[in-house]
């Protein structure tokens, strides 16, 4: 968990707004690490996506995504549908 939090903190320090990974277990670990290290992150999590989720959204296949994934995209993009 510590290493995953270090990765997220490094991403944040370097200006990342999202994290996209090819590994589903990595995505899970990065999300969970943020829950435990929310103070170090200044109270703001960085959205983490697994590549197939990212591609589904980018290609317009929203119906294949879970509601919490769609909420992450809407939060990042605001109400505009910037594909």
Secondary structure, DSSP 8 states (H G I E B T S, - for coil): -HHHHHHHHHHHHTT-SEEEES-HHHHHHHHHHHHHSTTTTTT---EEEEHHHHHHHHTT-GGGS-HHHHHHHHHHHTTS---
